[in-house]
């Protein structure tokens, strides 16, 4: 009996993980919710409040416009165990990507996100008509042995394009020219989900933009900082998922917005404050702060709708390593990211 209860607990926890990760086949409004888990330890350590601050290879996820701020080729990768230990999680979440700057301050990127749950036990239906009948007849009681196992696999491939647009605004004052940046970005994404014999696929589009104002120019005061605003429209085409059961699911449009302010204490030490919100999840508000120094170390703190997050990063030669801790009602989550800049 103890062995049976242990397996039941395991199955229940797997079901909860699948629900939290968006593996609900009939989630309707929240189809493809595995894409809401987040991407990049740097951003997640700041509570995900980076719609106006994303400027690395994971910007495709938070705001594709931020990709235009990348000036060198970047390889990015993230490992995110979903509950359980780092070596043996109940579900595994990965991201891999390549970002390539082009001429004319344009950038293209390709990224892959995957969530996988393996060895999900499938148990037979209970025999008999009631608990009492099974209690009285031992042959009707379940053995606790699964009939078999199934796996859940959810994948998304993003192809992104971003373009930087910048100009100097003449306010008519003496020697007063304020640099204004308006980056723009676009995602085309292909999504595929499979759980057991059930399969679905769909195409979607995300659009993002930023407004970046250099306050040093505006106030003629070195160190005044950079003020940014960001906006992303996710699933602007109302992404449709088609299942092999002939069921159709539509992902609603999500509006994600954010603001950020970066202040430089000196040339090698900056602090950035961010706040984000979105329309898909009611009451979703995110806050984050990042302290970045000496071009090689960063400390981060944030809040994702009340859940505390924290993280740190450091650079060794051309490699950036980032770690994030995410609090959660079920268990703490950990994220590890690597970025190689060439």
C-alpha positions in Angstrom: 0.0 0.0 0.0 2.8 2.4 0.8 4.3 1.8 -2.6 1.0 2.4 -4.2 0.5 5.7 -2.4 4.0 6.8 -3.3 3.2 6.2 -7.0 -0.1 8.1 -6.7 1.6 11.1 -5.2 4.2 11.0 -8.0 1.4 10.9 -10.6 -0.5 13.8 -8.9 2.7 15.9 -8.8 3.4 15.1 -12.5 -0.2 16.3 -13.3 0.4 19.5 -11.4 3.7 20.1 -13.2 2.0 19.6 -16.5 -0.8 22.0 -15.6 1.7 24.6 -14.4 3.7 24.2 -17.6 0.8 24.4 -20.0 0.6 20.7 -20.9 -3.2 20.8 -20.5 -4.6 19.5 -23.7 -7.9 21.4 -23.3 -6.5 24.5 -21.7 -8.5 26.6 -24.3 -7.6 30.2 -23.3 -4.1 29.1 -22.1 -3.0 26.8 -24.9 0.8 26.9 -25.4 1.1 28.1 -21.8 4.5 26.3 -21.6 5.8 29.4 -23.4 4.9 31.5 -20.3 7.5 29.8 -18.2 10.1 32.3 -19.2 13.5 32.4 -20.9 17.0 33.3 -19.7 18.3 33.3 -16.1 19.2 37.0 -16.4 15.6 38.1 -17.1 14.0 35.6 -14.7 16.3 36.7 -11.9 14.7 40.2 -12.4 11.2 38.7 -12.1 10.8 38.8 -15.9 10.4 42.6 -15.8 12.5 43.2 -18.9 10.1 44.2 -21.7 11.9 47.5 -21.9 15.3 46.2 -20.8 16.0 43.0 -22.8 19.1 43.4 -24.8 20.7 40.0 -25.1 20.0 36.8 -27.1 16.9 36.0 -25.0 15.2 39.3 -26.0 13.3 37.3 -28.7 11.1 36.0 -25.9 10.6 39.2 -23.8 10.6 41.8 -26.6 12.1 41.0 -30.0 12.9 44.6 -30.5 15.7 44.2 -28.0 17.6 41.9 -30.4 18.5 45.0 -32.4 20.7 46.2 -29.5 23.1 43.2 -30.0 26.3 44.1 -31.9 28.1 40.7 -32.0 27.1 37.1 -32.7 25.7 35.4 -29.6 25.0 31.8 -28.7 22.5 31.4 -25.8 21.4 28.4 -23.9 19.3 27.8 -20.7 18.6 24.7 -18.6 15.6 24.9 -16.3 14.5 21.9 -14.3 10.8 22.0 -13.4 10.7 20.8 -9.8 12.7 17.9 -8.4 16.5 17.9 -8.4 18.8 19.5 -11.0 19.9 16.1 -12.3 16.5 14.4 -12.2 13.7 16.9 -12.5 10.0 16.0 -13.0 10.1 18.1 -16.2 13.0 19.6 -18.2 12.9 23.0 -19.8 15.5 24.1 -22.3 16.4 27.0 -24.7 19.0 27.2 -27.4 19.5 30.2 -29.7 21.7 32.0 -32.2 21.7 35.7 -32.8 23.4 37.3 -35.8 23.8 41.0 -36.4 23.5 42.2 -40.1 24.4 45.4 -41.9 22.2 48.4 -41.3 21.7 47.8 -37.6 19.5 44.8 -38.3 19.6 41.4 -36.5 18.2 37.9 -37.2 17.9 35.2 -34.6 16.8 31.5 -34.4 15.7 30.0 -31.1 14.3 26.8 -29.8 12.4 26.2 -26.6 11.5 22.7 -25.4 9.6 21.4 -22.4 9.6 17.6 -21.8 8.1 15.2 -19.3 9.1 11.6 -19.6 7.9 8.4 -18.1 4.4 9.5 -17.1 2.7 6.4 -15.6 -0.7 5.4 -17.0 -2.9 3.4 -14.6 -6.0 1.3 -15.3 -9.4 2.4 -14.3 -10.6 1.3 -10.9 -12.5 -2.0 -10.9 -15.8 -2.5 -9.1 -18.6 0.0 -8.5 -17.6 1.4 -5.1 -14.8 1.8 -2.6 -16.7 -0.6 -0.3 -16.8 -3.3 -3.0 -13.0 -3.0 -3.5 -12.5 -3.1 0.2 -14.4 -6.3 0.6 -13.0 -8.0 -2.6 -9.2 -8.0 -2.8 -9.2 -9.0 -6.4 -10.8 -5.7 -7.4 -8.1 -3.6 -5.7 -5.5 -1.9 -7.9 -2.0 -3.3 -7.9 -0.3 0.0 -8.1 1.5 -1.1 -11.3 1.1 1.2 -14.3 -0.2 -0.2 -17.6 2.4 1.7 -19.4 4.1 5.1 -19.8 3.7 8.1 -22.0 5.7 11.3 -22.6 4.8 14.9 -23.0 6.9 17.0 -25.5 6.3 20.7 -26.3 8.5 22.6 -28.7 8.6 26.1 -30.2 11.0 27.4 -32.9 11.3 31.2 -33.2 12.7 33.0 -36.2 13.2 36.7 -35.3 14.1 39.9 -37.1 14.9 43.2 -35.4 16.0 46.6 -36.7 17.4 49.6 -34.8 16.1 53.0 -35.7 17.8 56.0 -34.1 17.8 59.8 -34.7 18.7 63.0 -32.9 15.8 65.2 -31.8 16.6 68.9 -32.0 14.7 70.7 -29.3 15.7 74.1 -30.5 18.0 74.7 -27.5 21.7 75.6 -27.9 23.8 72.5 -28.5 20.7 70.4 -27.6 20.3 67.2 -29.6 18.7 64.3 -27.8 19.3 60.8 -29.1 16.1 58.8 -29.5 16.1 55.1 -30.3 13.0 53.2 -31.6 14.0 49.5 -32.1 11.4 47.2 -33.7 11.3 43.4 -33.7 9.2 40.6 -35.1 8.9 36.8 -34.3 7.6 34.1 -36.5 7.1 31.0 -34.3 6.2 27.3 -35.0 4.8 25.4 -32.1 4.3 21.6 -31.7 2.9 19.7 -28.8 2.6 16.0 -28.3 1.4 14.0 -25.3 1.0 10.3 -25.9 -0.8 9.8 -29.2 -2.2 13.3 -29.2 -0.4 15.9 -31.4 -0.9 19.6 -32.3 0.9 22.3 -34.2 0.4 25.9 -35.0 2.0 29.1 -36.3 2.1 32.5 -34.5 3.5 36.0 -34.7 4.8 38.4 -32.1 5.6 42.1 -32.6 7.7 44.3 -30.3 9.0 47.8 -30.0 10.9 50.1 -27.7 11.4 53.7 -27.1 14.8 54.7 -25.6 15.6 58.2 -24.5 19.1 59.2 -23.5 18.6 61.5 -20.5 22.3 62.6 -20.6 21.5 64.5 -23.8 18.1 65.8 -22.6 19.4 67.3 -19.3 23.0 67.9 -20.4 24.1 66.0 -17.3 26.5 63.0 -17.6 25.1 60.0 -15.8 21.5 61.1 -16.0 20.8 57.7 -17.4 18.6 55.9 -20.0 14.8 55.8 -19.9 13.2 53.0 -21.8 9.6 51.9 -22.6 8.8 48.6 -24.2 5.7 47.0 -25.7 5.2 43.5 -27.1 2.1 42.1 -28.8 2.2 38.3 -28.5 0.1 36.1 -30.8 -1.1 39.0 -32.8 -2.6 36.6 -35.3 -4.4 34.6 -32.5 -2.2 31.6 -32.8 -4.3 28.5 -33.6 -3.3 25.0 -32.5 -4.7 22.1 -34.6 -4.9 18.7 -32.8 -5.0 15.4 -34.6 -8.4 14.9 -32.8 -9.7 17.8 -35.0 -9.9 20.0 -32.0 -8.8 23.6 -32.5 -7.4 25.9 -29.8 -6.8 29.6 -30.2 -4.2 31.5 -28.2 -5.5 35.0 -27.3 -3.6 38.2 -28.0 -1.4 39.2 -25.1 -0.2 42.8 -24.5 3.0 43.0 -22.5 4.3 46.4 -21.5 7.3 47.7 -19.4 9.4 50.6 -18.4 13.0 50.7 -17.3 15.5 53.3 -16.0 19.2 52.7 -16.1 21.5 55.0 -14.0 25.3 55.0 -14.2 27.0 55.7 -10.9 30.2 55.8 -13.0 31.5 54.3 -16.2 31.8 50.8 -14.9 28.9 50.6 -12.5 25.2 50.9 -13.4 21.8 50.0 -11.8 18.6 49.4 -13.7 15.1 49.5 -12.3 12.2 47.8 -14.3 8.5 47.3 -14.0 6.3 45.1 -16.3 2.7 44.1 -16.8 0.6 42.1 -19.2 -3.0 41.4 -20.0 -3.0 37.6 -20.4 -2.7 36.8 -16.7 -4.9 38.9 -14.4 -2.9 40.8 -11.8 0.4 39.9 -13.4 2.9 42.6 -12.3 6.6 42.3 -12.3 9.4 44.3 -10.8 13.2 43.9 -11.2 16.5 45.5 -10.4 20.0 44.7 -11.8 23.3 46.0 -10.5 26.0 45.6 -13.2 29.6 46.4 -12.6 33.1 46.3 -14.2 31.7 44.6 -17.3 31.9 41.2 -15.6 29.5 40.8 -12.7 25.8 41.4 -12.1 23.4 41.0 -9.1 19.7 40.8 -9.6 16.5 40.9 -7.6 12.8 40.8 -8.6 9.2 39.9 -8.0 7.0 38.0 -10.4 3.4 38.7 -9.3 4.5 38.5 -5.7 6.9 35.6 -6.1 10.5 36.6 -5.1 13.2 36.0 -7.6 17.0 36.6 -7.4 20.0 35.9 -9.5 23.6 36.7 -10.4 25.9 36.6 -13.4 29.6 36.8 -14.2 31.7 37.0 -17.3 34.9 35.0 -18.1 36.5 36.0 -21.4 33.6 35.7 -24.0 31.4 33.6 -21.8 28.6 35.0 -19.6 27.1 32.6 -17.0 23.8 33.5 -15.2 21.9 31.8 -12.4 18.3 32.6 -11.2 16.3 31.4 -8.2 12.5 31.5 -8.5 10.3 31.0 -5.5 7.1 28.9 -6.1 4.3 27.5 -4.1 5.2 23.9 -5.0 9.0 24.1 -4.8 11.9 26.5 -5.6 12.9 26.7 -9.2 16.4 27.2 -10.6 17.6 28.4 -13.9 21.1 28.3 -15.4 22.0 30.2 -18.6 25.2 30.6 -20.7 25.9 33.2 -23.4 28.8 33.1 -25.7 29.6 36.3 -27.6 31.9 36.2 -30.6 
